[in-house]
Amino acid sequence: MINILASEIANYFYAFLLPFVRISAFTISAPVFSLTAFNIRFRIIIATVLTVLAVDFIEFDAQSLGIDRLITLVLIQIFLGLISGFILQIINGAITVGGQAISNSMGLGMANLIDPTLGNVPVISQFLVILSTLIFIVADGHLILIQILMQSFTTFPVDQTFSLNIIYALFIEWTPLLFAGALLLALPVIISVLLVNAGLGMITRSAPALNIISVGFPAIMLSGMIIIIVALPRIIQRIDIFWRDGFNVLVNFYGGL
């Protein structure tokens, strides 16, 4: 007959609970895993499997934990998981803002689609977000995220606390990408469309009888599509750089805690 002490059961439970909370919070907020296509059951399965793998990296004595200390550690794990996902969601936000700027310059600002993760966004933003997701998957971003998450239990154990000053520094350093990244992504297309607009203005000035609304809008939209197709390789390269920078920030975040 196998005798299992209550203290051993408590250790196993807490060793499973704390990483499970961090991983679950991460799957709620991280790109790809936070899509509505991944329903709650699938997220629970992923979090459970990853937690079983992460238990081997966790060593601490649950008997020394009081209820107040346990609640504090659970809240810290939730916060870490959400922040980790939010770091990468800023990239999707930058891509969405850049796509919105491109859509407005092409006259497609009112052509919106419902994005389950970002809400009501223009069609160009939807296209760029889908493209970004494909780049993320092709670059094995989901596997890199899982690797970083597993290593985080070694660099930052579940029984440690940290200072919020690190989070403040991270926000100051990383969140400007939401606007700077959007500008880098959209500026070449916006400038090109602006030159097309200037050319149409000169044509209208030389031929006042020309209806600029009936001619200019299709011309701007068609030229914008052509410009996006021409600039697509550079856009893909820029999005790939965004994801790589996001992974580096996530690794440095856990290493600096």
N, C-alpha and C positions, 0 to 999 in steps of 0.2 A: 504494500500500500504506500502511495506517494504522499508525503506530508509537505504541504506548502504553507509557509508562515504568512500571516497577514501582512507583515512588513514587506515581504517579497512581492506580494500582490500589489501593495501600495507603490512600491518602487517601479514595477512594470507599468502600472497605470499612469503614474506621473511621467515616466519616461516616454510613454506614448502620447499623453495628453498635450504636453507643451509643444513638441514639434508638429503635432497634428494641427494645433491652433495656428501656428505660424504658416504652415503650408496651405491650410484652408484659406486664410486671409490672402495669401499670395495668389491662389487660383481665382479668387474673386476679382482682384484688381489687375492682374497681369494681362498683357496682350495675348490674343488667341484663346487663352484659357478662360477669359472673361466673356467671350462671345456667347450669345444666347443659344447658339447651336449646341454648346456644351451645357446640357441641362444639369440640374443640381445633383442628380444621382451619379452622373458621370464624373462630376467634380469631386464628389465624396469618394468614389472609387479611386480616382487619381491621388487624392490626398491620403487615403488609407495606404495605398501601395507605396507611395513615396515615404510615408511615415515609418512603415515597416523596414524600409531600407535605411532610414536615417537613425533608427534606434541604436544601431551598432556604434554610431559616432557619439552617443550621449552617455555620459557617466556622471551621476551626481546622487547624493543621498537624499531621498525624499523624506526620510524620518525627521530630518532637521528643519523641514519646511513647516511654518505655521500657516494658518488659513489666510492671514493678511499678506504674508510673503507669496503664497501661491497665487492669490488674486492679482498681485502686482506683476508676477511673472507672466501670467496669462494675458494681461493687458499689454505688456511689453511685446509679447509674441504677435498679438493682433496688430499692434502698431507697426512692427517691423515688416510683417507680411504686406500690409496695405501700402506702406511707404515704398517697398521694393517694387510693387506693381505700378505705383504712381510714377516712379522714376521713368519707367518705360512708356507709360501712357502719355507722357509729355511729348514723346516723339510722334505718336498718332495725332496729338493735338496740333503740333507744328505743321504736320502734313495737311491736316484739315484746314487750318488757317491759310496756308499757302494755296491750297486748292480753291478756297473761297475767294482769295484775291485774284486768282487767274479767272475764275468764273465771272466775277464782277467786271473785269477788264474786257471780257469777251461778250458781255451782255447776257450772260447766262445766270445771273445772280438769283433770278426767280425760279429757275429750274432746279427744284430740290427733290431729294429722296430721303426716306426715313432710314437712318442708320441705327440699328439696335444698340450700338455702343456709344454713339456720339450724338444721336438725336437727328434733327432735321438739318441736313447738310446739302450743299450744291452737288450737282452731278460730277463735276471735275474733282471735288474733294472725295466723293465716294469712289471714283476711279482710282485716285492716288492712294486711298486707304486700302483698297483691295490689292493694288500693286504692292504696297508696303507689306501687307500680310503675306503675299506670295514670296517676296524677297526674304522675309523673316523665316518662313518655313524652308525655303530652298537653302538658306544659309545655316540650317540646323539651329535656328535661334531657340526653338523649344527645348532642344537637348542642352544647349548652352545654359539656358535658364535653370533647368533641372540640376545641372552640374554645379552652378553657382549656389543654388539653394541648398544642395547637399553639403557643399564646402562651408556654407555659412554656419552650420552647427559646430564646425571645428574652430573657425575664426571667431565666432561669437556664440559661446555656449548658451543654453536656454536658461541657466541659473545666474546670468549676469545682468547688470543694469548699465545704462549709459547716460551721458549728458545730452540734453537737448541742443546744446550749442553746435554739435556736429550736424544736427538736422537743419538748423538755421543756416549754417555755412553751405550745406548742400543745396538748399533752396536758392540762396543767393547766387551760387555758381551755376546751377543746372537749369533752373526754370526760365532764364532768358532765352533758352533755345526755342521756347514756344513762339517767340516773335522773330528772333534772329534766324532760326532755321526756316521759318516760313518765308522770310524775306529772301534768303539764299535760294530757296526752291522756286519761288515765283518771280523773282526780279527779272531774269532773262526773258521770260514769256511776256511779262507786263510791258517791258521796254519795247519789245518787238511789236506788240499790239498797239502801243502808243505811237510808234512810227507809222503803222498802217492808218491809224486815226488821223495823224497829221497829213498823210498823203491824201486821204479822202477829203479832209478839209480844204486842201489846195485845189482838188478837183472841183469841189462844190463852189469855191470862190471863183474859179475860172468859168464854170458853167452853172450859173444860178438857177437855171430852169431844171437842173437835175434834182430829183427827189432823193435827198440824202437818207431819209428814213427807209425807203423801200430798197435802196441800193446799198447803203452803208452797213445796215445791220447784218444782212447775209454775208457781205464781204468780210466784215470783221469776224464773224463767227467761223467762216470757212478758213480764213487766214489764221485764226487762233488755233483751230484744229491742226492745220499743217505745221504751225510752229511747235505745238506740243509734240507731234510725231517726230519732228526733227530733233527736238531737245530731249526726247525720251531717254536716250542712253545716259545723258548727263544727270537727268532726274533720278534714274535708277542708281547711278553711282553715288549721288548725294544721299539718297535714302539709306543705302547700304552703310555709308559713313555714319549716319545718325544712329543706326542700330549698334554698330561697333562701339561708338562712343558711349551709348547707353549701357552696354555690357561692362565697359571699363569703369564707368561711374558706379555701377552696382557692385563690382568687385572692390573698388576703393572704399565704398561706403561700409561694407562689412569689415574690411580690413582696418578701417579707421575708428570703428566703434570701441 
